[in-house]
Amino acid sequence: PTHRTPFAPPPKNLRGLFAGSGSIAMSDPHMAQAVLSLLPRHHPRHDDPNEDVNLLYLGTATYDLERFKRKQTRRFEEMGCRIRCLDVAN
């Protein structure tokens, strides 16, 4: 039909990593490293691993609970990331 909008590709600066089981996947150190590898090439972290990285954690349903939130963000904290949480369901 003529009322449909043509497909538009996502912006080039849009990056994401999608995992099936959040609790298991996001507590894996290799997954955390894969997320950090999505940083833009010009980000200072590429030259200095101590450079701050801000990570926004969006937990939903039970993942807003502290123990699940901690399990999913622990690896990022260990890698020096600053974690901010946006509780959606809790």
Beta strands, then each sheet from edge to edge (+ up, - down):
strand 1: 53-57
strand 2: 81-85
sheet 1: 1+ 2+
end
